[in-house]
Amino acid sequence: MKIRRSKVISEINVTPMVDVMLVLLVVFMITAPMLVPGIEINVPIVQSGSVNNLENIEVVLNITKNGSIYINDTQVNLRDLKGKILQKSDDSGIRLFIRGDRSAPYERIVKVLAYLKESGFKHIALVTENRKI
């Protein structure tokens, strides 16, 4: 009886690797539009409280660690702040969210809050990170 030897396949099967790469490509294509470009702000961390849903926000004010104020990546000064906000919406009852860098001078954040209150804005909130315990 003659023993038949099977031929050894010397090629590498790349089909599973291509499948994995296509899945990774799809994952990156889906998650890339969800990334929010903008100014890097390190907001303060809190231990309790609710996290605000950022999907329904009318206007977000960013205050950097050097005290600069930004609305949607556009730098504004304190005097022009009311006009720039009202360009986004003509209603003074809009919701404002302030994202202040944790290294920002607290005096600057208080001045912005006071100016917004004096300008007639009623719905103002500070954005923080929820600390995971």
N, C-alpha and C positions, 0 to 999 in steps of 0.2 A: 504494500500500500504506500502510495506516494503522499507525503505531507505537503500540502500547499501552504506556502507562506503568503500572507497578505501583504500587499504593498503598503509601506508606511507613507502617510501623507506628510509631505514636507512643507506644506503651506500653512500659514497661520490664518485661522478663521477670524476675520475682522468684523463680521456682522454684529456680534454682541457689543463690541466697542462703538460701532457706528450708532447702534440703537441708544446706548447710554448718552452719547454726544448729542443726538437729536433731542432726547428728553431734556438734557441740560440747556440746550439752545431754546427750547420752548419755555422752560421755566424762566430763563433770563429775559426772554422777550415779553413775558407776562408781567414780571416784577419790575422791569426797568421803568415803565411809565408811572409806576406808583411812587417812585422816588421823588421827593419834593426838593427841587433845587432852591437855594436861597442862602441867606447869610447864616454862618455857623454861630449859634447862640447856645451857651450852656445855661439852661434854666435851673433855678433852685430845685432841690429835691425836698419833698414833704413826706411825712410818715403816714398821714391819714388824709382823708378828703376824697372827693370824687375827681376823676379825670374828665376834663372837658372833651366833648366830641368836636374835633376840629373841622368837620365836613360842612357845618352850617355857618361858618364864620363870615361875617361881612368884611371886617377890616382887622388885620393883625399888625400891631406896631412892634417892631423889633428894636430893642435898645442894646447896643453893643457894650463891651466892657470899657470902652473909652467914652461912653455916654452919647454916641451918635444915635439918631433916631432914623429908622428906615420904615417905609411902607412898601411892601412888595419889591424889595431890592432897590428902591429909590430913596436916597437920603433926603431928609427934610429937616428944616430947623423948627424950633418950637413955635415961632410966630406964624409960620405957614401951615402948621399942623391941621388946624380946623378946616381950612380951605381945601387941603388935599384929601381929608377924610370925606368932606361933603361932596367932592368930585366923584367919589365912589358911590355915594347914595345921597339923595337930597333930604333924607329924613334924619333929624337929630336924635331919634330914638334907636339908631342902629347899634348893634353889639360890637364892642371894641375889646380886643384881647391884646394884652401887653406881654410880650415875651422879653423879659429882661435878663441879660446875662448875669449869672450869680456873682461875677466879678465887677459888675457895673456899679458906679457910685449910687448908693441908695437915695441920696439927695436928688439925683437926676430923675429917678423913677417917681419920686414924690412930686417933683415939679411938673412932670408930664401928667400925673394923675390929677393934681390940682388944676392945671390948665384945662384939661378935658372936662372936669366937673364945672368949672367956671364957664366953659363954652356951651354948656347945656346938655352934654352927653350923660345919659343916665345908666346905661348898661356897659360897665367897664369891669373887666376881670383880669387877673394876673394868671399867666400860664406857668405851671410848675410840673415837675416830674414826680410821679408817684414812686416812692422808695419801696422796693420789694424786700419784705422781711422774711 
